[in-house]
Amino acid sequence: LYAPQWLPWTAKYLNWEGLEMTAWCLHAHSHNYFDLQKESELGKYTSVTPQDFQDGAVDIAWFKEAFSTLGESRFQQVYEAAHYICDNQGYIRARVYADAILGKLTLEDCKKRVLEKRNKDYLVAIGLLALKSSPSEPSGMAEILEIYKFIQDFKKSGKDVGQQRQASEKRSCELAMENLARNAGYPDPIRLTWAMETLDIQELMKKVQTINIDDTKIELQVNSL
């Protein structure tokens, strides 16, 4: 991982199918510097641009394909060697994303990191979390709604920080929404938003109570228009 130019020979010697794919996947998500060689290698596996990777974008399908092709045991060995990818702490980002996709992180883990440290990597990762239930089931939709509302609430809380931090956190919220949309099976964040806002209104209507004040009865109603 430290010298990826040797990956083809290493993979061939070890006879590890998926080693190159997995190594480049971790490189791409480490917020590392991209030279022309790396950009060329990444283009073999993903349509995500280097700039989007640097912003924090995640190719979920690539992660899953790398894991299934290489196998859990061998993937873990490459995962543990990820700190050789770069001299800074960028490799931690790749490992956070991997942990979220593979179900090693929980929603509470991510919420704690985001709220206490305003950690952008965990904010992006919250949209990658392995869902406990299928999106086609009510429990799955409830789980997606909880994540969606957390991202939106965090985005609103950014008004209290500086402009540069606001812009950075806004971009992280956008990436978290893109990840959640793909994770939940929606083609884009807009359709996810429509679905979640509709579900949120439905949940609100279940809690509606009628209030009686003298001879007046007050209640909330939403008609078909």
Buried (B, 14 or more C-beta within 10 A) or exposed (E): BEEBEEBEEBBEEEEBEBBBBBBBBBBBBBBBEBEEEBEEBBEEBBEBBBEBBBBBBBBBEBBEBBBEBBBEEBBBEBBEBBBEBBEEEBBBBBBBBBBBBBEEBBBEBBBEBBBEEBBBBBBBBBBBBEBEEEBEEEEBBEBBBEBBEBBBEBBEEBEEEEEEEBEBBEBBBBBBBBBBBBBBBBEEBEEBBEBBEEBBEEEEEEEEEEEEEEEEEEEEEEEEE
